Amino acid sequence: MAEPMVKERGVSSILIENPYYGLRKPRKQLRSSLFYVSDLFIMGAALILEAQVLMAWAREQSFSPLVCHGISMGGHMASLSVAASHDPVGLAPCLAATSGSVTFCRGVMSGAINWRQLERQLGEEPGYLRDVWPLVHSPEEYGRIKDEDKVTADHFMRCLMDECTHMANYSAPLDTELVDLVTAEFDAYQPRAVSDVRSLESCYPGSRVTFIPEGHIRAYLFHQNLFRQAIYRVIDKMVSKYGAERGDASLVQQ
């Protein structure tokens, strides 16, 4: 993505290596398989902070406009990063979900979760339900169960992930017209065809959505040009609305 954007539009990129990925993995971690559920929340919090630091540096260097972009989980992390910004920032999340619960509890990734172990831990540690459950808020209908006796491991996980990662629990960007989403219609990793999950665009009134008639993998492999076009549209809109301090735009890519 970065090299074609330099050639096509002169867009520079800052590439963030996600916590728990690449050189930032714990020594014994296998690929992207996190050891603990809590690692996912630590990852998001660290990336949000790091993105704010990088965007502040880019502004000090007079790079503008700034657009956060990412694909799949990277798109979700980009959305979280923009939610924490006090300045207008563009956003182009591609193949991203509204919440981590969609990916890990509803999509094909749910098959990689050791639900039996989580169910056992939930039963062995009553403090999870006693102390944590009252603090959890999910914007979705399934999060409104009040009776602790009705909470299963899957339900607890979905609501816990919504509490920490659901975009409706975060502030919307200062200018939602600077949000341009690209979505795969037949995405099995971030399924849209479930009645109790809000769409990502519903969190961004005034945003634009491009639908690709593909699944997650094929959309990533064969339609990256549409991802770049979304970024360019955001850049052009930002220049039109807010101007630019320099001609070369800087992209923070998650």
C-alpha positions in Angstrom: 0.0 0.0 0.0 2.7 2.5 0.9 4.8 2.3 -2.3 1.9 2.6 -4.7 0.6 5.7 -2.8 4.0 7.4 -3.1 4.1 6.7 -6.9 0.4 7.6 -7.5 -0.1 10.6 -5.3 3.1 11.4 -3.4 1.5 10.2 -0.2 4.0 9.3 2.5 3.3 6.7 5.2 4.2 6.0 8.8 3.9 2.2 9.3 3.1 1.1 12.9 4.1 -2.4 14.0 1.2 -3.5 16.1 2.0 -4.6 19.7 2.2 -8.4 20.0 3.1 -8.6 16.3 6.4 -8.9 14.4 9.4 -7.9 16.5 7.0 -6.9 19.3 5.7 -10.4 20.0 6.4 -12.2 23.3 9.2 -14.7 22.7 7.0 -17.9 22.9 3.9 -16.4 21.1 3.0 -18.4 18.0 2.3 -15.9 15.1 -0.7 -13.7 16.2 -2.1 -16.1 18.7 -2.3 -14.0 21.9 -1.7 -15.8 25.2 -4.4 -13.9 27.1 -7.7 -12.2 26.3 -6.4 -9.1 28.1 -3.5 -8.9 25.7 -6.0 -7.7 23.0 -7.1 -4.8 25.2 -3.5 -3.9 26.1 -2.7 -3.9 22.4 -5.5 -1.5 21.5 -4.6 0.9 24.3 -0.9 0.9 23.4 -1.6 1.5 19.8 -4.0 4.4 20.5 -1.4 6.1 22.6 1.4 5.5 20.0 -0.8 6.8 17.2 -1.4 10.1 19.1 2.3 10.5 19.6 3.1 9.9 15.9 0.3 12.2 14.7 1.5 15.0 17.1 5.0 14.6 15.6 3.7 14.7 12.1 1.8 17.9 12.8 5.0 19.4 14.3 6.7 18.6 11.1 3.9 20.4 9.2 2.7 17.2 7.4 -0.9 17.4 6.5 -3.6 16.3 6.0 -3.3 13.2 8.3 -5.3 10.1 7.5 -5.4 6.9 9.7 -5.8 3.8 7.6 -5.7 0.0 8.2 -7.0 -3.3 6.9 -9.0 -5.8 8.9 -7.9 -5.5 12.6 -5.6 -2.6 11.5 -8.7 -0.8 10.3 -10.3 -1.2 13.6 -7.2 0.1 15.4 -7.2 3.1 13.0 -10.7 3.8 14.0 -9.8 3.7 17.7 -6.9 6.0 17.1 -9.0 8.7 15.3 -11.6 8.5 18.2 -8.9 9.8 20.6 -7.8 12.7 18.4 -8.6 16.3 19.3 -8.1 17.5 15.8 -9.8 16.6 12.5 -8.2 13.5 11.2 -9.2 11.4 8.1 -10.1 7.8 8.5 -10.2 5.0 5.9 -10.8 1.6 7.6 -11.0 -1.3 5.2 -12.5 -4.7 5.9 -12.9 -3.7 9.6 -15.6 -4.6 12.1 -17.6 -2.5 14.6 -16.2 -4.4 17.5 -13.6 -7.1 18.3 -16.6 -9.3 19.4 -17.7 -9.6 15.8 -14.3 -11.1 14.8 -13.6 -13.3 17.7 -17.2 -14.4 18.7 -19.1 -14.3 15.4 -16.7 -14.8 12.6 -14.5 -17.8 11.5 -11.9 -16.7 14.1 -14.3 -17.9 16.8 -13.1 -21.4 16.0 -9.6 -20.5 17.3 -10.8 -19.6 20.8 -10.5 -22.2 23.5 -14.1 -21.7 24.7 -14.0 -24.8 27.0 -11.1 -23.3 29.0 -12.8 -19.9 29.2 -16.0 -21.6 30.4 -14.1 -23.4 33.1 -12.3 -20.2 34.2 -15.6 -18.4 34.4 -17.0 -21.1 36.7 -13.9 -21.3 38.8 -13.5 -17.5 39.3 -16.8 -16.0 40.5 -15.1 -12.6 40.7 -15.3 -12.3 36.9 -19.1 -12.1 37.1 -19.3 -10.4 40.5 -16.8 -7.6 39.9 -16.4 -7.3 36.1 -19.9 -8.0 34.7 -21.6 -4.9 36.3 -19.0 -2.7 34.6 -19.5 -4.1 31.1 -21.7 -2.2 28.6 -22.5 -3.5 25.1 -24.4 -1.2 22.7 -25.9 -4.3 21.2 -29.2 -6.0 22.2 -27.4 -9.1 23.5 -25.6 -7.0 26.1 -28.7 -6.2 28.1 -28.9 -9.4 30.2 -28.8 -8.4 33.8 -29.1 -11.9 35.4 -25.6 -13.2 36.1 -26.9 -16.8 36.0 -27.7 -16.4 32.3 -24.2 -15.3 31.3 -22.2 -18.0 29.4 -18.5 -17.8 28.4 -19.4 -16.7 24.9 -21.8 -14.1 26.1 -19.4 -12.7 28.6 -16.6 -12.5 26.0 -18.9 -10.7 23.5 -19.9 -8.1 26.0 -16.4 -7.7 27.4 -15.0 -7.1 24.0 -17.8 -4.7 23.2 -17.0 -2.7 26.4 -13.4 -2.2 25.3 -13.6 -2.2 21.5 -17.1 -1.3 20.3 -16.8 1.9 18.3 -20.2 3.1 19.7 -18.5 3.3 23.1 -15.9 5.7 21.7 -16.2 9.3 20.6 -16.9 9.8 16.9 -14.2 11.6 14.9 -14.6 15.4 15.0 -15.6 15.3 11.3 -17.3 12.1 10.2 -17.5 13.3 6.6 -13.7 12.5 6.6 -14.5 8.8 7.1 -14.4 6.5 4.0 -15.0 2.8 4.6 -14.4 -0.2 2.3 -16.4 -3.3 3.2 -16.5 -6.8 1.8 -20.1 -8.0 1.3 -19.3 -11.7 2.0 -16.7 -11.2 4.8 -16.6 -14.3 7.0 -14.0 -12.7 9.4 -16.1 -9.6 10.0 -19.6 -10.9 9.1 -22.2 -8.3 8.3 -25.2 -10.7 7.9 -26.0 -10.9 11.6 -29.0 -9.2 13.0 -27.7 -8.2 16.4 -24.4 -6.5 15.3 -24.4 -2.8 14.2 -22.6 -1.8 11.1 -19.4 0.3 11.4 -20.9 3.0 9.2 -23.8 3.5 11.7 -21.2 4.9 14.1 -20.1 7.5 11.6 -23.1 9.6 10.3 -22.2 11.2 7.0 -19.4 8.7 6.1 -19.0 7.0 2.7 -19.0 3.2 2.2 -17.7 1.2 -0.7 -18.9 -2.4 -0.9 -16.8 -5.1 -2.6 -18.7 -8.2 -3.7 -16.0 -10.5 -2.3 -15.0 -12.2 0.9 -12.3 -11.0 3.3 -9.2 -12.6 1.7 -10.1 -12.0 -2.0 -11.0 -8.4 -1.2 -7.5 -7.9 0.5 -5.6 -9.7 -2.3 -7.3 -8.2 -5.4 -8.9 -4.8 -4.4 -6.2 -2.8 -2.7 -6.6 -0.2 -5.4 -10.1 0.5 -3.8 -8.4 0.9 -0.4 -6.1 3.5 -1.9 -8.9 5.3 -3.7 -10.7 5.7 -0.3 -7.6 7.3 1.2 -7.2 9.7 -1.7 -10.9 10.7 -1.4 -10.4 11.5 2.3 -7.2 13.5 1.5 -8.9 15.5 -1.2 -11.9 16.2 1.0 -9.6 17.3 3.9 -7.7 19.7 1.6 -11.0 21.1 0.3 -12.4 21.7 3.8 -9.4 22.5 5.8 -6.5 23.2 3.4 -3.0 21.7 3.8 0.2 23.1 5.2 2.3 21.2 2.7 1.6 19.6 -0.6 2.7 16.2 0.5 0.2 14.4 2.7 1.3 12.1 5.6 -0.6 8.9 6.2 -0.6 7.0 9.5 -1.2 3.4 8.6 -2.1 0.9 11.3 
